[in-house]
Amino acid sequence: MCLAISAKYGDVPSVDILVWSELPTGAGLGSSAAYAVCLAAALLTACGAILCPLKEGESTARWTEEELTLINSWAFQGEQVIHGNPSGVDNAVGTWGGALRYQSGKITPLKRVPTLRILLTNTKVPRSTKVLVAGVKEKILKFPAIMNPVLDSIDAISQECQSVLEAMPANPSPEYYPVLEELFDINQHHLNVIGVGHPSLDRLCRVTASHGLHSKLTGAGGGGCGITLLRPDTSPLAVEAAKRDLCACGFECWETNIGAPGVTLHSSSSLNTEVLHALSES
C-alpha cells in the first residue's frame, strides 16, 4: 500500500508506523479492516493526497466525504491482500462508521438507526475468513437449488431488520425488540446451514438463551465472536449472570453499543494514557 500510494500521489515521507489495537485478531470484529483503514488514512495524509483535517485546538476531526471515499478504496485493496475476495463491508464500516446496508456490492449508510446495547462475546476460536468464504462458495456450487433459497431468506432477514431499525428512532416502542430477537434466531440457524457455524457459537447461543437472551454469530463465523441483543429493560443481574456463565466456558465478554464514528484523526492530547505510553516507547 505504501509503495502503491507513493507511485500514484508522490513519495510517502520516511515514517515510523506504530499500530495499537484493542480488537482481538481473527475474531470476526474487522480488525484487519480497521488496520487497513487507519493505514490508508495515515499514508494518504502523509503524502498529501488528502488534507489533514485537524484544526488547532481540536481533539478529533474527520475527513471530507470525498476523502473518506478515497481512504475506503485503498483500505479495500488492503483487505484484498489479507482476505482474497472480501465484501468491502468491514472497511466501509471502519471508514464511515454507523450502520451500513450492503447488497450486491453497493454500500448505503443508514441515516437513522437506534443505539442498540449488545453483549459481545469472543469464543477465542480462531478462524480464517478466506477459508470460510471459500467453503460457502463450494457448498453453493454443489447444492444451488438448496443453498440459493437459504441465501434469499438471509437477504429477507436483513431487509426486515433494516426496516425495524429505521422505524425505531421515530417510535422507540419496546415491541420492536422481540422482532429483532426472532430475526437473530432465524439468521443464526441459516448461518449454520450455509456452513459458517461452530460448536462454540452453538454453546454461546445456548448459554445466553438460558438467561432469556438471543444471540448470533458476527463476522465470518467458524468461531470468532457472537453478539447478544440486550433490551433496554434487560436486568443487569441477567446480563452479569450470562457474562459469568460465558466466561466459565472460556469466552471473553464486553458490553458495548452498535454504531460509532468511522476513521478519525486524533490529537495527541486526546489519546488515552496507554496509547501515549506506547508511542513514547517507540
Beta strands, then each sheet from edge to edge (+ up, - down):
strand 1: 60-61
strand 2: 100-103
strand 3: 106-109
strand 4: 116-122
strand 5: 214-218
strand 6: 225-230
strand 7: 252-258
strand 8: 265-266
sheet 1: 1+ 8-
sheet 2: 2+ 3-
sheet 3: 5+ 6- 4+ 7-
end
